Amino acid sequence: MKIKGNALKFALMLPLICLSLIFNQVNAQNYAANFDGSSGQHIQTTTMIPFTADYTVMGWINITGSTSRIFSWGSPNVNNYVNIEIYSNRLRLYVPTVSGASVSPVIMFSNSGWRHFAVTATSGSVKVYVDGVEEATGSYSKVITPTSTSFGAALLNGSYQGKGDGTYDDLSVWNVALTDVEIANYMTTAPEGTETGLAALYNFNNPAVTPGGNNTSETIVTDITGNGYDGTFVSFPLTGDRGNWVGGYVPPSAPTVTTTAITSITDITAMSGGDVTENGGESVTARGICWSTSETPTLADNFTEDGNGTGVFSSEMTGLTEQTTYYVRAYATNSVGTSYGDEVSFDTMEPNPTVPVSDWGIAIGMMLILGVTLISKKSLF
């Protein structure tokens, strides 16, 4: 049997299509680690991530309780550690000294949804970032000689203390202090694992787990940099919605919108609209339709403004030209951007014929003559 034309092309491309589907399915995973608030529950790294004079700890967190330890360089020795944690609903970096030292912005974290955090240090000069914005600064001079690194509970003064209470995703530890611009960029595009200065990265995207399912055999969290700082779940049930592998942070996107079919077409007007089915994780601030005599109309062309939010809306197009083809798309806008629905087209109608006022007399006269003629002919029989 011979395969010709497009069929042959499809046959040759089929293996690539299948590989692409598999690749996309794997990369579509977006998992995270949930800490259920149990004391001592933590992720312990196999070997300590080096503590350097310049460092950055960064990631996404969705905190449940008012207190949640995020990351620590810990030690069995008294007051010889660095903690990054949520304390009294606020993110802080804590370095114990005689009087105590912390750097903390006045931003609430508990039950506030997913937030991006970053803490940088340059020889003891500290900056704290929330959602890509620098919110607090400070410094410490204490010399730290930690012996372990962990997420959740931390090795403090001889035992693992504290707790994690929330969900952590895309956690990274660097041996450089990232800049404002770099932090903002990594907030929108997560590190890949090969960046300069990146010591360890945990995206929790283990293809063997089922989020919220029975994952008791999946106890290792892989450091995807390849540097070998893998972690181990300690005191996690690894079943259910808490203390387990769960769904991770989903970055916001432009809304999803469809275009309504064209109705009520005249020579100069028509009706359409749309349906905003998904807000993309951000509020929809504008929606409507746009149209043009050229294909793929945008907001640079004619458009309507029909409220905000999700759901169905109607739009009227006016000022059209008779007997003309128009192309229409619905649109919806949020803080991420504007998306468009499928394109539909229609033709405006020919204008309705009208009889000039001056011709009405002729028309009436012709009707009268016709009527008289019919009556005359009828009277002859």
MARLUMLUM-692862 format. One record per residue (C-alpha): x, y, z; residue in three letters. Coordinates in steps of 0.5 Angstrom, whole numbers, padded with zeros to 4 digits, always signed. Layout:
% MARLUMLUM-692862
XYZALA...
***
This chain:
% MARLUMLUM-692862
+0000+0000+0000MET+0003+0007-0002LYS+0002+0013+0002ILE+0001+0019-0001LYS+0001+0027+0000GLY-0001+0029+0006ASN-0002+0022+0009ALA+0005+0021+0008LEU+0007+0027+0012LYS+0002+0026+0017PHE+0005+0019+0018ALA+0012+0021+0018LEU+0010+0027+0023MET+0006+0022+0028LEU+0012+0020+0032PRO+0014+0027+0033LEU+0007+0029+0035ILE+0007+0023+0040CYS+0013+0025+0043LEU+0011+0032+0044SER+0004+0030+0047LEU+0008+0026+0052ILE+0013+0031+0053PHE+0008+0037+0055ASN+0004+0032+0059GLN+0010+0031+0064VAL+0012+0038+0064ASN+0005+0040+0065ALA+0006+0037+0072GLN+0005+0043+0077ASN+0006+0040+0084TYR+0008+0042+0091ALA+0010+0040+0098ALA+0004+0041+0104ASN+0006+0042+0111PHE+0000+0040+0116ASP+0003+0044+0122GLY+0005+0038+0126SER+0011+0040+0130SER+0018+0037+0127GLY+0015+0035+0121GLN+0021+0038+0115HIS+0024+0036+0109ILE+0032+0035+0111GLN+0037+0036+0105THR+0042+0030+0104THR+0048+0034+0105THR+0048+0042+0108MET+0047+0047+0102ILE+0053+0051+0103PRO+0052+0057+0108PHE+0056+0063+0104THR+0057+0071+0105ALA+0052+0072+0100ASP+0046+0068+0099TYR+0039+0068+0097THR+0033+0064+0099VAL+0027+0064+0094MET+0020+0061+0092GLY+0012+0061+0093TRP+0009+0060+0099ILE+0001+0059+0101ASN+0001+0060+0109ILE-0004+0057+0113THR-0002+0059+0120GLY+0001+0065+0123SER+0007+0061+0125THR+0011+0057+0119SER+0018+0056+0119ARG+0020+0056+0111ILE+0028+0055+0111PHE+0034+0054+0116SER+0041+0053+0116TRP+0041+0050+0123GLY+0046+0047+0128SER+0046+0043+0134PRO+0050+0049+0138ASN+0046+0054+0142VAL+0044+0060+0138ASN+0048+0058+0131ASN+0043+0058+0126TYR+0039+0063+0121VAL+0031+0062+0120ASN+0027+0064+0114ILE+0020+0064+0117GLU+0013+0066+0118ILE+0012+0069+0125TYR+0006+0073+0128SER+0003+0072+0120ASN+0009+0076+0118ARG+0015+0074+0114LEU+0022+0075+0117ARG+0029+0073+0117LEU+0032+0071+0124TYR+0039+0071+0126VAL+0039+0069+0134PRO+0044+0074+0138THR+0044+0076+0145VAL+0038+0081+0144SER+0036+0077+0138GLY+0036+0080+0131ALA+0030+0080+0125SER+0029+0083+0119VAL+0021+0083+0117SER+0016+0087+0113PRO+0009+0089+0115VAL+0006+0084+0110ILE+0001+0079+0113MET+0002+0072+0110PHE-0003+0067+0113SER-0009+0065+0109ASN-0007+0070+0104SER-0006+0065+0098GLY+0000+0064+0094TRP+0005+0069+0095ARG+0012+0070+0093HIS+0018+0071+0097PHE+0026+0072+0097ALA+0031+0074+0102VAL+0038+0076+0100THR+0044+0077+0104ALA+0051+0081+0102THR+0056+0080+0108SER+0050+0081+0113GLY+0046+0086+0109SER+0039+0083+0108VAL+0033+0085+0104LYS+0027+0082+0104VAL+0022+0082+0098TYR+0015+0080+0098VAL+0011+0079+0091ASP+0018+0082+0087GLY+0018+0088+0091VAL+0023+0090+0096GLU+0019+0091+0103GLU+0025+0091+0109ALA+0032+0092+0110THR+0037+0090+0116GLY+0043+0087+0118SER+0047+0082+0122TYR+0054+0081+0124SER+0054+0075+0128LYS+0058+0069+0125VAL+0054+0063+0123ILE+0057+0056+0122THR+0051+0051+0121PRO+0051+0044+0120THR+0045+0042+0116SER+0039+0045+0112THR+0032+0044+0112SER+0025+0046+0110PHE+0019+0046+0115GLY+0022+0045+0122ALA+0030+0047+0123ALA+0035+0044+0127LEU+0036+0049+0133LEU+0040+0048+0139ASN+0040+0040+0139GLY+0033+0038+0136SER+0029+0040+0130TYR+0024+0045+0132GLN+0018+0049+0129GLY+0013+0047+0124LYS+0011+0048+0117GLY+0004+0050+0116ASP+0002+0051+0109GLY+0004+0049+0102THR+0011+0051+0099TYR+0013+0051+0091ASP+0019+0052+0087ASP+0024+0053+0093LEU+0031+0055+0091SER+0037+0057+0095VAL+0043+0061+0091TRP+0050+0063+0093ASN+0049+0070+0091VAL+0045+0075+0092ALA+0040+0076+0087LEU+0038+0083+0084THR+0031+0087+0084ASP+0031+0085+0077VAL+0033+0078+0077GLU+0028+0077+0083ILE+0022+0080+0079ALA+0024+0076+0073ASN+0024+0069+0077TYR+0017+0071+0080MET+0014+0071+0073THR+0019+0065+0070THR+0021+0060+0075ALA+0029+0058+0075PRO+0030+0052+0071GLU+0036+0049+0075GLY+0042+0051+0071THR+0043+0059+0073GLU+0049+0061+0075THR+0050+0062+0083GLY+0044+0057+0084LEU+0046+0052+0089ALA+0039+0048+0090ALA+0032+0048+0087LEU+0026+0044+0089TYR+0020+0044+0084ASN+0017+0038+0087PHE+0014+0036+0080ASN+0015+0028+0081ASN+0012+0024+0076PRO+0011+0018+0080ALA+0006+0022+0085VAL-0001+0023+0086THR-0003+0030+0089PRO-0007+0029+0095GLY-0006+0021+0094GLY-0003+0015+0097ASN+0005+0017+0096ASN+0008+0014+0102THR+0013+0011+0098SER+0015+0017+0095GLU+0020+0020+0100THR+0025+0024+0096ILE+0025+0031+0094VAL+0030+0032+0088THR+0034+0038+0087ASP+0034+0039+0080ILE+0040+0043+0079THR+0044+0036+0080GLY+0048+0039+0085ASN+0046+0033+0090GLY+0042+0037+0095TYR+0036+0032+0095ASP+0031+0032+0101GLY+0027+0027+0105THR+0020+0028+0108PHE+0021+0027+0115VAL+0014+0026+0119SER+0010+0027+0113PHE+0004+0022+0113PRO+0004+0023+0105LEU-0003+0021+0104THR-0009+0026+0104GLY-0009+0034+0103ASP-0004+0036+0108ARG+0003+0033+0110GLY+0003+0031+0103ASN+0005+0032+0095TRP-0001+0037+0093VAL-0002+0041+0087GLY+0003+0047+0086GLY+0003+0054+0085TYR-0001+0056+0078VAL+0002+0063+0075PRO-0004+0067+0073PRO-0005+0068+0065SER-0010+0072+0061ALA-0017+0070+0061PRO-0021+0065+0057THR-0026+0068+0052VAL-0031+0066+0047THR-0035+0070+0041THR-0042+0070+0041THR-0045+0068+0034ALA-0048+0075+0030ILE-0055+0076+0030THR-0060+0082+0029SER-0056+0084+0022ILE-0058+0090+0019THR-0055+0095+0014ASP-0051+0099+0019ILE-0052+0095+0026THR-0051+0088+0028ALA-0051+0084+0035MET-0045+0080+0038SER-0042+0079+0045GLY-0038+0073+0048GLY-0037+0069+0055ASP-0031+0070+0059VAL-0031+0063+0062THR-0024+0063+0066GLU-0021+0069+0069ASN-0014+0067+0069GLY-0013+0067+0076GLY-0014+0075+0076GLU-0020+0080+0076SER-0022+0081+0069VAL-0022+0089+0068THR-0025+0090+0061ALA-0029+0086+0056ARG-0033+0087+0050GLY-0032+0085+0042ILE-0028+0088+0037CYS-0029+0088+0029TRP-0026+0090+0023SER-0026+0089+0015THR-0020+0086+0016SER-0019+0079+0019GLU-0016+0078+0027THR-0019+0085+0029PRO-0016+0087+0036THR-0017+0093+0041LEU-0013+0097+0036ALA-0020+0097+0031ASP-0027+0098+0033ASN-0029+0096+0040PHE-0034+0096+0045THR-0033+0096+0053GLU-0038+0091+0056ASP-0037+0091+0064GLY-0032+0086+0067ASN-0032+0080+0071GLY-0033+0073+0068THR-0040+0071+0064GLY-0044+0072+0058VAL-0044+0079+0055PHE-0048+0082+0049SER-0045+0088+0045SER-0048+0092+0039GLU-0044+0094+0033MET-0046+0101+0030THR-0044+0105+0024GLY-0043+0099+0020LEU-0042+0100+0012THR-0048+0097+0008GLU-0046+0090+0004GLN-0039+0090+0007THR-0036+0084+0010THR-0034+0084+0018TYR-0029+0080+0022TYR-0031+0080+0030VAL-0027+0077+0036ARG-0029+0078+0043ALA-0024+0080+0048TYR-0022+0080+0056ALA-0017+0083+0060THR-0014+0082+0066ASN-0007+0084+0070SER-0003+0079+0065VAL-0006+0081+0059GLY-0012+0081+0053THR-0014+0075+0050SER-0019+0074+0044TYR-0024+0069+0043GLY-0025+0065+0036ASP-0026+0070+0030GLU-0033+0070+0027VAL-0035+0074+0020SER-0042+0077+0017PHE-0044+0081+0011ASP-0048+0087+0013THR-0055+0088+0009MET-0057+0092+0003GLU-0061+0098+0005PRO-0068+0098+0005ASN-0071+0101-0001PRO-0075+0107+0000THR-0080+0111-0004VAL-0079+0118-0005PRO-0085+0123-0002VAL-0086+0126-0009SER-0087+0119-0012ASP-0093+0118-0007TRP-0098+0122-0011GLY-0096+0118-0018ILE-0097+0111-0014ALA-0104+0113-0011ILE-0106+0116-0018GLY-0104+0109-0021MET-0108+0105-0016MET-0114+0110-0017LEU-0114+0109-0024ILE-0113+0101-0024LEU-0119+0101-0019GLY-0123+0105-0023VAL-0121+0100-0029THR-0123+0094-0026LEU-0130+0097-0023ILE-0132+0099-0030SER-0130+0092-0033LYS-0134+0089-0028LYS-0140+0093-0029SER-0140+0091-0037LEU-0142+0084-0035PHE
***
